[in-house]
């Protein structure tokens, strides 16, 4: 079993990233048909080998900064959880049976598999030993940002808006319940499960509870941002803020109201912080505030409204904050490059972040703001040759290949679930 001495902790979007959960595109993605794609929330079918190749480059960049053992594959975590908690596995399989409406013979088949085989089937839907597809794949599992969020020393298990992501949720709940990394957190009451219907019920008017991780940003130890979007409901935000306040986890829950549309399904498709004084942003919404407003809910019950994300940041968090504009802030480039995740970056430490290599106008904007850019393949070659030490890299944007990854509608921020990140 893995080392259990570290603790889950995150108080920033830009602090040193120490441990992160990812998921390599799996064989299930290679079985998504054109007919299924829309139902499974994919805009297109992708070429799996190329997608895996691109994701491997991304993973190797992460490992070069964090160390190989600190980049956690969710499939491996699932395997280890299955082996660690056989009694809890029975409940997981019961939940899978009811959700997927499996006949008893298929449940018996799952129960007879070894842990590795079972982990593979639960993710891909395909049982290789029997050459049978038991249920649909979960292609969005590559976007591990959405499955859970670390808020200081607590974890929120999220609840997806769409049924296509429900099995992801079952597997995530199991990992955070049964894996040795997280068992102590459960014992201490530091895992908040949005799927607990008693704690997070629908409203009397039928408003549903859904929050996805792309709508949640831990930007300061006292401030948690939550987008109210296509995927996250106002009712869910009301419920989670009361729980966070009652536990003393944060002092402010900041609700960012954005238009409901797939083009900007989460707030991290519109902006992400990359440095102490820099946010990369989609100008019409984040800077101009078109169709957007921000409500800061405070622990004492008061609230403050701002007309834009920019106004909120410069008045509440950092008066020196500057906004690097996707597409240079000009149409049609800003619309094109927002669509291809030009605003969706994951910071590895202050001033060093990863993005896709297909947003040239945004790259120019980074250079104008004082950053150097380097393609991930060149970066990894220089690291391998001993010509570059990741510890010494500063003010750098690393571009990863994205011909297939970008077609899945999520960037580097979407593909990472930080479980340990500290801003000192």
C-alpha positions as CSV (number, residue, x, y, z in Angstrom):
1,X,0.0,0.0,0.0
2,X,1.2,3.6,-0.6
3,X,2.7,6.0,1.9
4,X,0.0,7.5,4.1
5,X,2.0,10.1,6.0
6,X,1.0,13.1,3.9
7,X,-2.2,15.2,4.5
8,X,-4.7,16.5,2.1
9,X,-4.4,20.3,2.0
10,X,-5.0,23.1,-0.5
11,X,-5.3,26.9,0.1
12,X,-4.5,28.3,-3.3
13,X,-4.9,28.0,-7.1
14,X,-1.3,28.9,-7.7
15,X,0.7,27.5,-4.7
16,X,3.3,24.8,-5.2
17,X,1.4,21.8,-6.5
18,X,2.5,18.8,-4.5
19,X,0.0,16.0,-5.2
20,X,-2.6,15.7,-7.9
21,X,-5.0,13.1,-9.2
22,X,-5.2,12.6,-13.0
23,X,-6.7,9.9,-15.3
24,X,-5.1,8.8,-18.6
25,X,-7.6,8.4,-21.4
26,X,-8.8,4.8,-21.2
27,X,-10.0,2.2,-23.6
28,X,-13.6,3.2,-23.0
29,X,-13.0,6.5,-24.9
30,X,-12.0,4.4,-27.9
31,X,-15.5,2.8,-27.9
32,X,-17.6,6.0,-27.9
33,X,-19.7,6.0,-31.1
34,X,-20.9,9.1,-32.9
35,X,-24.4,8.2,-31.7
36,X,-23.3,8.0,-28.1
37,X,-21.0,11.1,-28.1
38,X,-23.6,13.7,-27.3
39,X,-25.2,11.6,-24.6
40,X,-21.8,11.0,-23.0
41,X,-21.0,14.8,-23.1
42,X,-18.3,14.5,-25.8
43,X,-18.5,16.9,-28.8
44,X,-16.8,14.4,-31.1
45,X,-15.2,11.0,-31.2
46,X,-11.5,11.1,-30.7
47,X,-8.5,9.1,-31.9
48,X,-7.5,7.3,-28.6
49,X,-3.8,6.5,-29.3
50,X,-3.0,10.1,-30.2
51,X,-5.1,11.4,-27.2
52,X,-3.2,9.1,-24.9
53,X,0.1,10.2,-26.4
54,X,-0.8,13.9,-25.7
55,X,-1.9,13.1,-22.2
56,X,1.3,11.2,-21.5
57,X,3.3,14.4,-22.4
58,X,1.1,16.3,-20.0
59,X,1.6,13.7,-17.3
60,X,5.4,13.7,-17.8
61,X,5.4,17.5,-17.3
62,X,3.6,17.1,-14.1
63,X,5.9,14.4,-12.9
64,X,9.0,16.5,-13.7
65,X,7.8,19.1,-11.2
66,X,6.0,17.0,-8.6
67,X,7.9,13.7,-8.8
68,X,6.5,10.5,-10.2
69,X,4.9,9.2,-6.9
70,X,3.0,12.5,-6.5
71,X,1.0,12.2,-9.7
72,X,-1.8,9.9,-8.7
73,X,-3.7,7.9,-11.3
74,X,-7.4,7.6,-10.3
75,X,-7.5,4.1,-11.8
76,X,-4.6,3.0,-9.5
77,X,-6.3,4.7,-6.5
78,X,-9.5,2.7,-7.3
79,X,-7.5,-0.5,-7.5
80,X,-5.8,0.1,-4.2
81,X,-9.2,1.0,-2.6
82,X,-10.7,-2.2,-3.8
83,X,-7.9,-4.2,-2.3
84,X,-7.9,-2.3,0.9
85,X,-11.7,-2.6,1.7
86,X,-13.3,-5.8,0.4
87,X,-16.5,-5.2,2.6
88,X,-16.9,-1.7,1.2
89,X,-16.4,-3.1,-2.3
90,X,-19.7,-5.1,-1.9
91,X,-21.6,-1.8,-1.3
92,X,-19.9,-0.2,-4.4
93,X,-21.0,-3.2,-6.6
94,X,-24.5,-3.0,-5.2
95,X,-24.6,0.7,-6.1
96,X,-23.3,0.0,-9.6
97,X,-25.8,-2.8,-10.1
98,X,-28.8,-0.5,-9.3
99,X,-27.5,2.4,-11.3
100,X,-26.5,0.4,-14.4
101,X,-29.6,-1.9,-14.0
102,X,-27.4,-5.0,-14.2
103,X,-28.9,-8.5,-14.0
104,X,-27.6,-10.8,-11.3
105,X,-25.4,-12.7,-13.7
106,X,-23.4,-9.5,-14.5
107,X,-23.1,-8.7,-10.8
108,X,-21.8,-12.2,-10.2
109,X,-19.3,-11.7,-13.0
110,X,-18.1,-8.4,-11.5
111,X,-17.8,-10.1,-8.1
112,X,-15.6,-12.9,-9.5
113,X,-13.0,-10.5,-11.1
114,X,-9.7,-9.7,-9.4
115,X,-9.2,-6.2,-8.2
116,X,-7.3,-5.1,-11.4
117,X,-9.9,-6.5,-13.7
118,X,-12.7,-5.0,-11.7
119,X,-11.1,-1.5,-11.6
120,X,-10.7,-1.7,-15.4
121,X,-14.3,-2.7,-16.0
122,X,-15.8,-0.1,-13.7
123,X,-14.0,2.6,-15.6
124,X,-14.2,1.4,-19.2
125,X,-17.4,-0.6,-19.1
126,X,-15.7,-3.5,-20.9
127,X,-14.9,-6.9,-19.4
128,X,-11.9,-8.2,-21.4
129,X,-11.9,-11.7,-19.9
130,X,-15.5,-12.2,-21.2
131,X,-15.2,-9.9,-24.2
132,X,-18.4,-8.2,-23.2
133,X,-19.5,-4.6,-22.7
134,X,-21.4,-4.4,-19.5
135,X,-22.2,-0.6,-19.5
136,X,-21.3,2.7,-21.2
137,X,-17.8,4.2,-20.8
138,X,-17.2,7.3,-18.7
139,X,-15.0,9.4,-21.1
140,X,-15.2,12.5,-18.9
141,X,-13.3,10.8,-16.1
142,X,-10.2,12.3,-17.7
143,X,-11.4,15.6,-16.2
144,X,-10.6,14.8,-12.7
145,X,-11.0,18.4,-11.6
146,X,-14.8,17.8,-11.6
147,X,-14.8,14.8,-9.2
148,X,-13.7,16.4,-6.0
149,X,-12.3,19.6,-4.6
150,X,-9.8,20.2,-1.7
151,X,-10.8,23.2,0.4
152,X,-8.1,23.8,3.0
153,X,-8.0,20.5,4.9
154,X,-11.4,19.3,3.8
155,X,-12.6,17.5,0.6
156,X,-15.9,18.1,-1.1
157,X,-17.1,15.1,-3.1
158,X,-19.0,16.8,-6.0
159,X,-22.2,15.9,-7.6
160,X,-22.4,16.0,-11.4
161,X,-25.3,17.7,-13.2
162,X,-25.6,15.0,-15.9
163,X,-26.4,11.3,-15.6
164,X,-23.6,10.4,-17.9
165,X,-21.1,11.2,-15.1
166,X,-22.8,9.4,-12.3
167,X,-20.6,6.3,-12.3
168,X,-17.6,8.7,-12.1
169,X,-19.2,9.9,-8.9
170,X,-19.8,6.4,-7.5
171,X,-16.1,5.6,-8.1
172,X,-14.9,8.8,-6.6
173,X,-17.0,8.4,-3.5
174,X,-15.6,4.9,-3.1
175,X,-12.0,6.0,-3.5
176,X,-12.4,8.8,-0.9
177,X,-14.2,6.3,1.4
178,X,-12.0,3.2,1.1
179,X,-8.5,4.3,0.1
180,X,-5.9,4.6,2.9
181,X,-5.0,8.1,1.8
182,X,-8.4,9.4,2.8
183,X,-9.7,7.1,5.5
184,X,-8.5,9.3,8.4
185,X,-10.3,12.3,6.8
186,X,-13.5,10.4,7.0
187,X,-12.9,9.6,10.6
188,X,-12.3,13.3,11.3
189,X,-15.4,14.4,9.4
190,X,-13.4,16.2,6.8
191,X,-15.1,14.7,3.7
192,X,-18.2,16.5,2.6
193,X,-20.3,14.4,0.3
194,X,-22.7,16.4,-1.8
195,X,-24.5,13.1,-2.6
196,X,-25.7,12.7,0.9
197,X,-29.4,13.3,0.3
198,X,-30.1,14.1,4.0
199,X,-27.5,16.8,4.1
200,X,-28.0,18.1,0.6
201,X,-31.6,17.5,-0.5
202,X,-33.4,19.1,-3.5
203,X,-35.3,22.2,-2.6
204,X,-39.1,22.2,-2.0
205,X,-39.4,23.8,-5.4
206,X,-37.5,20.9,-7.0
207,X,-34.2,22.7,-7.5
208,X,-31.5,20.1,-7.8
209,X,-28.1,19.8,-6.1
210,X,-25.2,19.8,-8.5
211,X,-21.7,21.2,-8.2
212,X,-18.8,20.2,-10.5
213,X,-15.2,20.9,-9.7
214,X,-14.6,23.1,-12.7
215,X,-16.8,25.6,-11.0
216,X,-14.9,25.6,-7.7
217,X,-11.6,27.5,-7.0
218,X,-9.8,27.7,-3.7
219,X,-8.2,31.1,-4.4
220,X,-7.3,32.0,-0.8
221,X,-7.5,30.2,2.6
222,X,-10.5,32.4,3.4
223,X,-12.1,32.6,0.0
224,X,-13.8,29.8,-2.0
225,X,-15.1,30.6,-5.4
226,X,-18.1,28.7,-6.8
227,X,-19.6,29.3,-10.2
228,X,-23.4,29.2,-10.8
229,X,-23.4,27.8,-14.3
230,X,-24.8,25.2,-16.6
231,X,-23.5,22.5,-14.3
232,X,-23.7,24.1,-10.8
233,X,-27.0,25.2,-9.2
234,X,-27.8,28.2,-7.0
235,X,-29.5,25.8,-4.6
236,X,-26.4,23.7,-4.2
237,X,-24.3,26.7,-3.5
238,X,-26.7,27.8,-0.8
239,X,-26.4,24.4,0.9
240,X,-22.7,24.0,0.7
241,X,-21.9,27.5,1.9
242,X,-23.8,26.8,5.1
243,X,-22.0,23.6,5.7
244,X,-18.6,25.2,5.1
245,X,-19.4,28.1,7.4
246,X,-20.7,25.8,10.2
247,X,-17.5,23.8,10.0
248,X,-15.3,27.0,9.9
249,X,-13.6,25.8,6.7
250,X,-13.7,29.2,5.0
251,X,-14.9,32.7,5.8
252,X,-16.2,33.7,2.4
253,X,-18.0,31.8,-0.3
254,X,-18.0,33.7,-3.6
255,X,-20.8,32.9,-6.0
256,X,-19.9,33.8,-9.6
257,X,-23.1,33.9,-11.8
258,X,-22.4,33.2,-15.4
259,X,-24.7,32.5,-18.4
260,X,-25.8,28.9,-18.7
261,X,-24.2,27.5,-21.9
262,X,-21.9,24.6,-22.9
263,X,-19.3,27.0,-24.3
264,X,-18.6,28.1,-20.8
265,X,-19.9,25.2,-18.7
266,X,-17.7,26.1,-15.8
267,X,-16.0,29.2,-14.5
268,X,-12.6,27.6,-15.2
269,X,-13.4,27.9,-18.9
270,X,-13.5,31.7,-18.4
271,X,-10.5,32.3,-16.1
272,X,-7.8,30.7,-14.1
273,X,-5.1,32.2,-12.0
274,X,-1.5,31.6,-13.0
275,X,0.5,33.9,-10.8
276,X,0.2,36.1,-7.7
277,X,-0.8,39.1,-9.9
278,X,-2.0,37.4,-13.1
279,X,-5.2,35.8,-14.2
280,X,-5.8,34.6,-17.8
281,X,-9.3,35.6,-18.7
282,X,-12.1,35.8,-21.3
283,X,-12.5,39.6,-21.5
284,X,-16.3,39.9,-22.2
285,X,-17.3,38.1,-19.0
286,X,-14.4,38.4,-16.6
287,X,-13.3,42.0,-17.2
288,X,-16.3,43.6,-18.8
289,X,-18.9,41.7,-16.7
290,X,-21.3,41.1,-19.5
291,X,-24.0,38.8,-18.2
292,X,-22.0,38.1,-15.0
293,X,-22.1,39.2,-11.4
294,X,-20.4,38.2,-8.2
295,X,-21.9,37.8,-4.8
296,X,-19.6,37.4,-1.8
297,X,-21.4,35.5,1.0
298,X,-19.6,36.1,4.3
299,X,-19.5,34.0,7.5
300,X,-21.4,36.7,9.4
301,X,-24.4,36.5,7.1
302,X,-23.7,39.7,5.1
303,X,-23.1,39.8,1.4
304,X,-21.4,42.1,-1.1
305,X,-22.2,42.3,-4.9
306,X,-19.6,43.1,-7.6
307,X,-20.4,43.7,-11.3
308,X,-17.5,41.6,-12.6
309,X,-14.9,39.0,-11.6
310,X,-12.3,41.7,-12.1
311,X,-14.0,44.1,-9.7
312,X,-14.2,41.3,-7.1
313,X,-10.5,40.4,-7.3
314,X,-9.1,44.0,-7.2
315,X,-11.4,45.0,-4.3
316,X,-11.3,41.9,-2.2
317,X,-8.1,40.0,-2.8
318,X,-5.4,41.8,-4.7
319,X,-5.5,45.4,-6.0
320,X,-2.5,44.7,-8.2
321,X,-4.2,41.8,-10.1
322,X,-3.8,42.0,-13.8
323,X,-5.8,40.1,-16.5
324,X,-4.0,38.5,-19.4
325,X,-6.7,38.2,-22.1
326,X,-7.4,35.1,-24.1
327,X,-7.1,35.8,-27.8
328,X,-5.6,39.1,-26.9
329,X,-9.1,40.3,-26.0
330,X,-10.0,40.8,-29.6
331,X,-12.8,39.1,-31.7
332,X,-12.9,36.6,-33.2
333,X,-9.7,35.3,-31.6
334,X,-11.0,35.6,-28.0
335,X,-14.0,33.5,-28.8
336,X,-12.0,30.9,-30.7
337,X,-9.4,30.6,-28.0
338,X,-11.8,30.5,-25.2
339,X,-13.5,27.6,-26.9
340,X,-10.1,25.8,-27.2
341,X,-9.4,26.3,-23.5
342,X,-7.1,29.3,-23.7
343,X,-8.3,30.4,-20.3
344,X,-8.1,26.9,-18.7
345,X,-4.6,26.6,-17.2
346,X,-3.3,24.7,-14.2
347,X,-0.5,26.4,-12.3
348,X,2.3,24.2,-11.0
349,X,3.7,27.0,-8.9
350,X,3.4,30.8,-9.0
351,X,4.1,31.9,-12.6
352,X,4.5,28.4,-14.1
353,X,1.5,26.9,-15.8
354,X,0.4,24.4,-18.5
355,X,-1.8,25.1,-21.5
356,X,-2.7,23.8,-24.9
357,X,-0.4,24.6,-27.9
358,X,-3.2,25.8,-30.1
359,X,-4.0,29.3,-28.8
360,X,-1.4,31.6,-30.6
361,X,-3.0,34.9,-29.7
362,X,-3.2,34.0,-26.0
363,X,0.4,32.9,-26.2
364,X,1.3,36.4,-27.6
365,X,-0.6,37.9,-24.6
366,X,1.5,35.9,-22.2
367,X,4.7,37.0,-23.8
368,X,3.6,40.6,-23.6
369,X,3.0,40.1,-19.9
370,X,6.6,39.0,-19.4
371,X,6.3,35.2,-19.7
372,X,8.4,32.9,-21.8
373,X,6.7,30.0,-23.5
374,X,8.1,26.5,-24.3
375,X,6.6,23.5,-25.9
376,X,6.3,20.5,-23.6
377,X,8.3,18.2,-25.8
378,X,11.2,20.7,-25.9
379,X,10.8,21.2,-22.1
380,X,11.0,17.4,-21.4
381,X,13.9,16.9,-23.8
382,X,15.9,19.6,-22.0
383,X,15.0,18.2,-18.6
384,X,16.0,14.7,-19.7
385,X,19.3,16.0,-21.0
386,X,20.0,17.8,-17.8
387,X,19.9,21.2,-19.4
388,X,16.9,22.4,-17.5
389,X,15.9,21.9,-13.8
390,X,12.2,22.3,-13.2
391,X,13.0,23.8,-9.8
392,X,14.6,26.7,-11.5
393,X,11.8,27.4,-14.0
394,X,10.1,30.7,-13.5
395,X,7.5,32.8,-15.4
396,X,7.0,30.1,-18.0
397,X,4.0,28.8,-19.8
398,X,4.4,25.2,-21.0
399,X,2.4,24.3,-24.1
400,X,1.2,20.7,-24.4
401,X,0.1,19.0,-27.6
402,X,-3.7,19.2,-28.0
403,X,-4.9,17.9,-31.3
404,X,-7.1,15.3,-29.7
405,X,-7.2,16.4,-26.0
406,X,-8.8,19.7,-26.9
407,X,-11.7,18.1,-28.8
408,X,-12.9,16.7,-25.4
409,X,-13.7,20.2,-24.2
410,X,-11.4,20.6,-21.2
411,X,-7.9,21.9,-20.6
412,X,-5.1,21.3,-18.2
413,X,-7.1,22.8,-15.3
414,X,-9.9,20.3,-16.0
415,X,-7.5,17.4,-16.2
416,X,-6.1,17.8,-12.7
417,X,-7.6,17.3,-9.2
418,X,-5.1,18.8,-6.7
419,X,-5.1,17.2,-3.3
420,X,-2.1,18.9,-1.9
421,X,-1.1,22.4,-2.8
422,X,0.4,25.1,-0.6
423,X,1.0,28.8,-1.1
424,X,3.5,29.9,1.4
